[in-house]
């Protein structure tokens, strides 16, 4: 649940937006003027501000600048009428997350809100590197490991973070590439500027270019106004391009120009626009093979690998598995409000012998499943084996509907304010459905995507999130 502040002098619009966002699970505060909004934000934390440009007294731009002085990392979405689009674009250049035109389409508006909240989470949530103290283990995210291979990763982060060098993070799916990117950002001199995450495989190829570089009014059907891309929105900050190996050749060419000239062009525009962003890219693909096959530009490849950080798979750092299991048990038990039952030495020893093809992500998902269906005693090897069973109908899932309902009821009654329960159950159900679809289609991801009504990139993104492999 996020805390969202709406600053708009239209009381009816404030009520409508508050109702819409409250139904989405957020806590909303409506305020009618810029002065009152600044006073409120000076004394209350917020995760997002939705700000109208036309306000009595202190106008929208003055209010926006005051918000940025209070909290440079607080995302602000600008609302504007068609006649003030240029002002909204200027606000975006100065650090507003995005803008929406009145009247707006609800689905598109909620999508921008969701993106802004995720961006705020990436920007604000700290990544602990190799936590050693007990209180450090309460970090929401951490890069955990004391093996020689991980020590080299920590050294590389420390050396490259203070620079503006382009970084290529390599490693198998689930090894923690995004965490490394966030750690680099947080230890850089750009840490007070935006941090934008773009998953190149989750966005359809036809949309990725406009998402990155923006477009001019009339560039294509539906382009009713100028739109800034994520690169312009992140000006002064950092862009993390995840799964860059799946980027099309035409988009690669535009990215190469950005790296070479520090300039971009919006779709439909012929004027070069100077931008100052740092690029951190990640991939699990063999880029050398892609270059040989002609699917990845060799000049872009050499521009990206100024500094390369390679994350080892878990099977190459088995000595870190026990540390990771302990960390995930502590963190997940705190998040879900379930007492940490611990784990037997036999079960832990068994887990260190496994290859974990989904790496850290697969290990974390397994620990969460073990925890949610544990009976309050130390986790056993038998429980681990059940959790790792391939069939989605195995005992890792609840033995019957009544057992799951009893567990949900116990969680809700023990703490009605449980923040992560609903989110976890949604993820759990989504993972189960995707596994079933893949089983029905014999592992054919394109057919499974059609069966689920998803795009193939969206399905691949979900599979990566849940550590699902075919």
C-alpha positions as CSV (number, residue, x, y, z in Angstrom):
1,X,0.0,0.0,0.0
2,X,1.4,3.3,-1.1
3,X,0.8,6.8,0.3
4,X,-0.4,9.1,-2.5
5,X,-1.0,12.8,-2.2
6,X,-3.3,14.6,-4.8
7,X,-2.9,18.3,-5.1
8,X,-5.7,19.8,-7.2
9,X,-8.2,22.6,-6.6
10,X,-11.0,20.6,-8.2
11,X,-12.7,18.9,-5.2
12,X,-14.7,16.5,-7.4
13,X,-11.6,15.3,-9.3
14,X,-9.8,14.8,-6.0
15,X,-12.6,12.7,-4.7
16,X,-12.8,10.7,-7.9
17,X,-9.1,10.0,-8.0
18,X,-9.0,9.2,-4.3
19,X,-11.8,6.6,-4.8
20,X,-10.0,5.1,-7.8
21,X,-6.7,4.8,-6.1
22,X,-8.1,3.6,-2.8
23,X,-9.8,0.8,-4.7
24,X,-6.4,-0.1,-5.9
25,X,-5.2,-0.5,-2.3
26,X,-3.5,2.9,-1.7
27,X,-3.8,5.4,1.1
28,X,-4.8,8.8,-0.5
29,X,-4.8,12.4,0.8
30,X,-6.5,15.1,-1.3
31,X,-5.3,18.7,-0.9
32,X,-6.7,21.8,-2.7
33,X,-3.7,24.2,-3.0
34,X,0.0,24.1,-3.5
35,X,0.7,25.9,-0.2
36,X,-1.3,23.4,1.7
37,X,0.3,20.5,-0.2
38,X,3.8,21.7,0.7
39,X,2.8,22.1,4.3
40,X,1.4,18.6,4.4
41,X,4.5,17.0,2.7
42,X,6.8,18.8,5.1
43,X,5.3,16.8,7.9
44,X,4.1,13.6,6.4
45,X,5.9,10.9,4.3
46,X,4.5,10.2,0.8
47,X,5.4,7.7,-1.9
48,X,3.9,9.7,-4.8
49,X,2.4,13.1,-5.6
50,X,-0.2,13.8,-8.3
51,X,-0.1,17.5,-9.1
52,X,-2.3,19.7,-11.2
53,X,-0.5,22.6,-13.0
54,X,-3.3,25.1,-12.6
55,X,-3.6,26.0,-9.0
56,X,-4.7,29.1,-7.2
57,X,-1.9,31.1,-5.4
58,X,1.3,29.0,-5.7
59,X,1.0,27.5,-9.2
60,X,1.8,24.0,-10.2
61,X,5.4,24.6,-11.3
62,X,6.2,26.5,-8.1
63,X,4.7,23.7,-6.1
64,X,6.6,21.1,-8.1
65,X,9.9,22.9,-7.5
66,X,9.1,23.2,-3.8
67,X,8.4,19.4,-3.6
68,X,11.7,18.7,-5.3
69,X,13.5,20.8,-2.6
70,X,11.7,18.9,0.1
71,X,12.5,15.4,-1.4
72,X,14.3,15.1,-4.7
73,X,13.4,11.4,-5.0
74,X,9.7,11.8,-4.5
75,X,8.0,11.0,-7.8
76,X,5.6,13.6,-9.1
77,X,3.0,13.0,-11.8
78,X,1.8,16.2,-13.5
79,X,-1.8,16.6,-14.6
80,X,-2.5,19.1,-17.3
81,X,-5.0,20.2,-19.9
82,X,-3.9,20.1,-23.6
83,X,-3.2,23.9,-23.6
84,X,-0.4,23.6,-21.0
85,X,1.4,20.5,-22.4
86,X,4.6,22.4,-23.0
87,X,4.8,23.4,-19.3
88,X,4.2,19.7,-18.3
89,X,7.1,18.7,-20.6
90,X,9.3,21.3,-19.0
91,X,8.4,19.9,-15.6
92,X,9.3,16.4,-16.8
93,X,12.7,17.7,-18.0
94,X,13.2,19.1,-14.5
95,X,12.5,15.8,-12.8
96,X,8.7,15.1,-12.8
97,X,8.2,11.4,-13.4
98,X,5.6,11.8,-16.1
99,X,2.5,13.8,-17.1
100,X,-1.1,12.9,-18.0
101,X,-3.5,15.0,-20.2
102,X,-7.0,15.8,-19.0
103,X,-9.3,14.1,-19.6
104,X,-7.3,10.9,-19.2
105,X,-8.0,7.3,-19.8
106,X,-8.2,5.4,-16.4
107,X,-6.2,2.4,-17.5
108,X,-3.3,4.5,-18.8
109,X,-3.4,6.7,-15.7
110,X,-3.2,3.7,-13.4
111,X,-0.3,2.3,-15.5
112,X,1.7,5.5,-15.0
113,X,0.9,5.5,-11.2
114,X,2.1,1.9,-11.0
115,X,5.3,2.7,-12.9
116,X,6.0,5.8,-10.7
117,X,5.6,3.7,-7.5
118,X,7.9,1.0,-8.8
119,X,10.5,3.6,-9.8
120,X,10.2,5.2,-6.4
121,X,10.8,1.8,-4.8
122,X,13.9,1.2,-7.0
123,X,15.3,4.6,-6.2
124,X,14.6,4.7,-2.5
125,X,15.0,1.1,-1.3
126,X,18.6,0.4,-0.3
127,X,20.5,-2.7,-1.4
128,X,22.8,-4.0,1.3
129,X,26.0,-5.5,0.0
130,X,27.1,-8.6,1.9
131,X,25.3,-7.8,5.2
132,X,27.2,-9.0,8.2
133,X,25.4,-7.4,11.1
134,X,22.0,-8.7,12.4
135,X,20.2,-5.4,11.8
136,X,21.5,-5.2,8.3
137,X,19.6,-8.4,7.5
138,X,16.3,-6.4,7.7
139,X,17.2,-4.7,4.5
140,X,14.4,-5.3,1.9
141,X,17.0,-6.4,-0.6
142,X,20.6,-7.6,-0.2
143,X,23.4,-9.1,-2.2
144,X,24.5,-12.0,0.0
145,X,27.6,-14.1,-0.2
146,X,31.1,-14.4,1.2
147,X,32.6,-16.7,-1.5
148,X,35.7,-15.5,-3.4
149,X,33.6,-15.0,-6.5
150,X,31.2,-12.7,-4.7
151,X,34.1,-10.8,-3.1
152,X,35.2,-9.9,-6.6
153,X,31.7,-8.7,-7.4
154,X,31.8,-6.4,-4.3
155,X,35.1,-5.0,-5.3
156,X,33.9,-4.3,-8.8
157,X,30.8,-2.5,-7.5
158,X,33.0,-0.3,-5.2
159,X,35.4,0.6,-8.0
160,X,32.9,1.4,-10.7
161,X,30.1,3.1,-8.7
162,X,31.8,6.5,-8.2
163,X,32.6,6.8,-12.0
164,X,30.3,7.4,-15.0
165,X,31.5,4.4,-16.8
166,X,29.0,2.2,-18.7
167,X,28.6,-1.1,-17.0
168,X,27.5,-4.5,-18.4
169,X,26.2,-6.9,-15.8
170,X,26.3,-10.5,-17.0
171,X,25.0,-13.7,-15.4
172,X,22.3,-16.4,-15.7
173,X,18.7,-15.6,-14.9
174,X,18.0,-15.2,-11.2
175,X,21.6,-14.3,-10.2
176,X,20.7,-10.8,-9.0
177,X,21.8,-8.5,-11.9
178,X,19.2,-5.9,-11.0
179,X,20.5,-5.7,-7.4
180,X,24.0,-5.1,-8.6
181,X,22.7,-2.3,-10.9
182,X,20.9,-0.7,-7.9
183,X,23.9,-1.0,-5.7
184,X,26.0,0.8,-8.3
185,X,23.4,3.5,-8.6
186,X,23.1,4.0,-4.8
187,X,26.9,4.4,-4.4
188,X,27.2,6.8,-7.3
189,X,27.2,10.6,-7.4
190,X,23.9,10.3,-9.3
191,X,22.1,8.7,-6.4
192,X,19.9,11.8,-5.9
193,X,18.8,11.7,-9.5
194,X,16.3,9.3,-11.2
195,X,16.9,5.6,-11.6
196,X,14.8,4.1,-14.5
197,X,14.5,0.4,-15.1
198,X,13.5,-0.9,-18.6
199,X,13.1,-4.6,-19.2
200,X,13.8,-4.9,-22.9
201,X,12.1,-8.3,-23.2
202,X,8.9,-7.4,-21.3
203,X,8.0,-4.4,-23.7
204,X,6.9,-5.3,-27.2
205,X,9.5,-4.4,-29.8
206,X,7.2,-2.0,-31.5
207,X,6.8,0.0,-28.3
208,X,10.3,-0.2,-26.8
209,X,11.8,2.5,-29.1
210,X,9.1,5.0,-28.2
211,X,9.3,4.0,-24.5
212,X,13.0,4.8,-24.5
213,X,13.3,7.8,-26.8
214,X,9.8,9.3,-26.7
215,X,7.9,10.7,-29.7
216,X,6.7,14.0,-31.3
217,X,3.0,14.8,-31.8
218,X,1.8,13.1,-35.0
219,X,4.7,10.6,-35.1
220,X,2.2,7.8,-35.5
221,X,-1.5,7.2,-35.1
222,X,-2.5,8.0,-31.6
223,X,0.4,10.3,-30.9
224,X,-1.8,13.3,-29.9
225,X,1.0,15.2,-28.1
226,X,4.7,15.1,-27.6
227,X,5.9,12.4,-25.2
228,X,9.2,12.3,-23.4
229,X,10.9,8.9,-23.2
230,X,12.4,7.2,-20.2
231,X,15.9,8.4,-21.2
232,X,14.9,12.1,-21.1
233,X,13.0,11.5,-17.9
234,X,16.1,10.1,-16.3
235,X,18.3,13.0,-17.4
236,X,21.1,13.4,-14.9
237,X,20.4,9.9,-13.5
238,X,20.8,6.3,-14.4
239,X,19.1,4.0,-16.9
240,X,19.1,0.2,-16.2
241,X,18.5,-1.8,-19.4
242,X,17.6,-5.3,-18.4
243,X,17.8,-8.1,-21.0
244,X,19.5,-5.8,-23.5
245,X,20.5,-8.8,-25.6
246,X,16.8,-9.0,-26.8
247,X,16.8,-5.4,-28.1
248,X,16.1,-5.0,-31.9
249,X,18.9,-3.8,-34.2
250,X,17.1,-0.5,-35.0
251,X,16.8,0.4,-31.3
252,X,20.4,-0.8,-30.8
253,X,21.5,1.8,-33.3
254,X,19.8,4.6,-31.4
255,X,21.3,3.4,-28.2
256,X,24.7,3.5,-29.7
257,X,24.3,7.1,-30.7
258,X,23.3,7.9,-27.1
259,X,26.5,6.3,-25.9
260,X,28.7,7.9,-28.5
261,X,27.2,11.4,-28.7
262,X,25.1,11.8,-25.6
263,X,22.2,12.7,-27.8
264,X,18.9,11.1,-28.8
265,X,16.0,11.8,-31.2
266,X,12.4,11.3,-30.5
267,X,10.3,9.3,-32.9
268,X,9.0,11.7,-35.6
269,X,11.5,14.4,-34.7
270,X,14.7,15.4,-36.5
271,X,16.3,17.5,-33.8
272,X,19.1,15.9,-31.7
273,X,18.4,16.3,-27.9
274,X,21.4,16.3,-25.5
275,X,20.9,14.1,-22.5
276,X,23.2,13.1,-19.6
277,X,22.4,9.6,-18.4
278,X,24.5,6.7,-17.2
279,X,23.8,3.3,-18.8
280,X,23.9,0.1,-16.9
281,X,22.9,-2.9,-19.0
282,X,22.3,-6.6,-18.1
283,X,21.9,-9.8,-20.0
284,X,21.9,-13.5,-19.6
285,X,22.5,-14.1,-23.3
286,X,25.8,-14.9,-25.0
287,X,26.5,-11.6,-26.6
288,X,29.6,-12.8,-28.4
289,X,27.5,-15.4,-30.1
290,X,24.8,-12.8,-30.9
291,X,27.4,-10.6,-32.5
292,X,28.6,-13.5,-34.6
293,X,25.1,-14.3,-35.7
294,X,24.4,-10.6,-36.6
295,X,21.6,-10.1,-34.0
296,X,23.7,-7.8,-31.8
297,X,25.8,-4.9,-33.1
298,X,29.5,-5.4,-32.4
299,X,30.1,-1.6,-32.0
300,X,27.4,-1.4,-29.3
301,X,28.8,-4.6,-27.7
302,X,32.2,-2.9,-27.2
303,X,30.6,0.3,-26.0
304,X,28.6,-1.5,-23.4
305,X,31.5,-3.7,-22.0
306,X,33.6,-0.8,-20.7
307,X,33.3,-2.5,-17.3
308,X,31.8,-6.0,-17.1
309,X,30.6,-7.5,-13.8
310,X,29.9,-11.2,-14.1
311,X,27.6,-12.8,-11.4
312,X,28.4,-16.4,-10.7
313,X,25.6,-19.0,-10.7
314,X,24.8,-20.6,-7.4
315,X,26.3,-23.9,-8.4
316,X,29.7,-22.1,-8.6
317,X,29.4,-20.7,-5.1
318,X,27.7,-23.4,-3.0
319,X,29.3,-22.1,0.2
320,X,26.9,-19.2,0.0
321,X,23.7,-21.2,-0.1
322,X,23.5,-21.6,3.7
323,X,23.9,-17.8,4.1
324,X,21.2,-17.2,1.5
325,X,18.8,-19.6,3.1
326,X,19.2,-18.0,6.5
327,X,18.8,-14.5,5.0
328,X,15.6,-15.5,3.1
329,X,14.1,-17.2,6.2
330,X,14.7,-14.1,8.3
331,X,13.4,-11.7,5.7
332,X,10.4,-13.7,4.5
333,X,9.3,-14.5,8.1
334,X,9.3,-10.8,8.9
335,X,7.5,-9.8,5.8
336,X,4.7,-12.4,6.1
337,X,4.5,-12.3,9.9
338,X,5.3,-16.0,10.3
339,X,7.7,-17.2,13.0
340,X,11.0,-18.4,11.6
341,X,11.1,-22.1,12.2
342,X,14.7,-22.6,11.3
343,X,16.0,-25.4,9.2
344,X,17.6,-28.7,10.0
345,X,21.3,-29.3,9.2
346,X,20.3,-32.2,7.1
347,X,18.0,-30.1,5.0
348,X,20.6,-27.3,4.7
349,X,23.3,-29.8,3.6
350,X,20.9,-31.2,1.0
351,X,20.2,-27.7,-0.4
352,X,23.9,-27.0,-0.9
353,X,24.2,-30.1,-3.1
354,X,21.6,-28.8,-5.6
355,X,22.4,-26.9,-8.8
356,X,19.6,-24.3,-8.5
357,X,19.2,-23.6,-12.3
358,X,17.0,-20.6,-11.3
359,X,19.8,-19.4,-9.0
360,X,19.1,-17.0,-6.2
361,X,15.5,-16.3,-7.4
362,X,14.7,-20.0,-7.4
363,X,16.2,-20.4,-3.9
364,X,14.2,-17.5,-2.5
365,X,10.9,-18.8,-4.0
366,X,11.6,-22.2,-2.6
367,X,12.3,-20.8,0.9
368,X,9.1,-18.8,0.8
369,X,7.0,-21.8,-0.1
370,X,8.7,-23.8,2.6
371,X,7.9,-21.1,5.1
372,X,4.3,-20.6,4.2
373,X,3.3,-24.3,4.6
374,X,5.6,-25.1,7.5
375,X,4.0,-26.4,10.7
376,X,6.2,-24.4,13.1
377,X,9.1,-26.9,13.4
378,X,12.5,-26.8,11.7
379,X,12.3,-27.4,7.9
380,X,13.3,-30.9,7.0
381,X,14.9,-32.4,3.9
382,X,11.6,-34.1,3.0
383,X,9.9,-30.7,2.9
384,X,12.6,-29.3,0.6
385,X,12.3,-32.3,-1.7
386,X,8.5,-31.8,-1.9
387,X,9.0,-28.0,-2.6
388,X,11.3,-28.8,-5.5
389,X,9.0,-31.3,-7.1
390,X,8.5,-30.4,-10.8
391,X,4.7,-31.1,-11.0
392,X,2.5,-28.2,-9.9
393,X,0.1,-30.7,-8.4
394,X,2.8,-31.9,-5.9
395,X,2.6,-31.5,-2.2
396,X,4.5,-28.2,-2.3
397,X,1.0,-26.7,-3.0
398,X,-1.6,-26.9,-0.3
399,X,-3.0,-30.4,0.2
400,X,-6.6,-29.0,-0.1
401,X,-8.5,-25.8,-0.3
402,X,-9.5,-25.9,3.4
403,X,-5.8,-26.0,4.5
404,X,-5.0,-22.9,2.5
405,X,-8.1,-21.1,3.8
406,X,-7.2,-22.0,7.4
407,X,-3.8,-20.6,6.9
408,X,-5.1,-17.3,5.3
409,X,-7.6,-16.9,8.2
410,X,-4.9,-17.4,10.8
411,X,-2.8,-14.7,9.1
412,X,-5.6,-12.2,8.8
413,X,-6.8,-12.6,12.4
414,X,-3.4,-12.6,13.9
415,X,-2.6,-9.3,12.2
416,X,-5.3,-7.6,10.1
417,X,-2.8,-5.0,8.8
418,X,-0.6,-7.7,7.2
419,X,0.9,-5.8,4.3
420,X,2.5,-8.5,2.2
421,X,-0.1,-11.3,2.5
422,X,-2.3,-10.3,-0.4
423,X,0.6,-9.5,-2.7
424,X,2.2,-12.9,-1.9
425,X,-1.0,-14.8,-2.6
426,X,-1.5,-13.0,-5.9
427,X,2.0,-14.0,-6.9
428,X,1.5,-17.5,-5.6
429,X,-1.7,-18.0,-7.6
430,X,-0.2,-16.4,-10.8
431,X,2.8,-18.8,-10.6
432,X,0.5,-21.8,-10.2
433,X,-1.6,-20.7,-13.2
434,X,1.4,-20.1,-15.4
435,X,2.9,-23.5,-14.5
436,X,-0.4,-25.2,-15.4
437,X,-0.6,-23.4,-18.7
438,X,3.0,-24.5,-19.5
439,X,2.2,-28.1,-18.6
440,X,-0.9,-28.1,-20.8
441,X,1.1,-26.7,-23.8
442,X,4.0,-29.0,-23.2
443,X,6.3,-26.1,-22.3
444,X,5.5,-24.1,-25.5
445,X,5.7,-20.5,-24.2
446,X,4.0,-18.9,-27.2
447,X,1.0,-21.2,-26.9
448,X,0.9,-20.7,-23.1
449,X,0.9,-16.9,-23.6
450,X,-2.0,-17.1,-26.0
451,X,-3.9,-19.4,-23.5
452,X,-3.4,-16.9,-20.7
453,X,-4.2,-13.9,-22.8
454,X,-0.7,-12.5,-22.3
455,X,1.9,-11.3,-24.8
456,X,4.9,-13.6,-25.0
457,X,7.3,-11.0,-23.5
458,X,4.9,-10.5,-20.6
459,X,4.8,-14.2,-20.0
460,X,8.6,-14.4,-20.1
461,X,8.8,-11.6,-17.6
462,X,6.5,-13.5,-15.2
463,X,8.4,-16.7,-15.7
464,X,11.6,-14.9,-14.8
465,X,10.0,-13.3,-11.7
466,X,8.8,-16.6,-10.4
467,X,11.8,-18.6,-11.4
468,X,9.8,-20.9,-13.7
469,X,11.8,-22.9,-16.3
470,X,10.6,-25.2,-19.0
